Amino acid sequence: MKLTVMKLPDAIEIVSWKYPEPYSFYNFEDTQELMDELLDGTYFSVRDSRNQLIGFFCFGKNAQVPAGFAAGLYVGENVCDIGLGMKPELTGLGLGAAFMKRGMEFAVKHYAPSQLRLSVAAFNKRAIRLYEKMGFQEVGSFPSKETVFLVMNVEL
């Protein structure tokens, strides 16, 4: 899997992805503000060995959920926040561990953090199982609109 800084064609495709319920929560709204964020240099397209777009990662502030600040859960030294999404038709097929491992390796190489942190909707048990398998542990939670988010960290 190869990560490259996201370009407009990939951003357009990713915004069009539609996840089935209950994961439709992760669908993007096609706005100029979102497109600007996807193209700001913190988002990376992920391509497989056939050069097919299979997902994305983002790192830093854009991987944080704004309500997490009010809860005081985005603190710490040398922490890299990580956000991700996989193409809807590829989710649930057992590809998550390799995908997540590649994003974690990229973060370590490019940002040299002492820990990685992510936020995940509490209802997303499938993702939480994957993150726990990758060594992440829950360190807190916070509500945002109608959803509760878990914050998970892994020491490197």
Secondary structure, DSSP 8 states (H G I E B T S, - for coil): -EEEE--HHHHHHHHH----TTGGGG-----HHHHHHHTSSSEEEEE-TT--EEEEEEESGGGS-THHHHTT-S--SSEEEEEEEE-GGGTTSS-HHHHHHHHHHHHHHHH--SEEEEEEETT-HHHHHHHHHTT-EEEEEEEETTEEEEEEEEE-
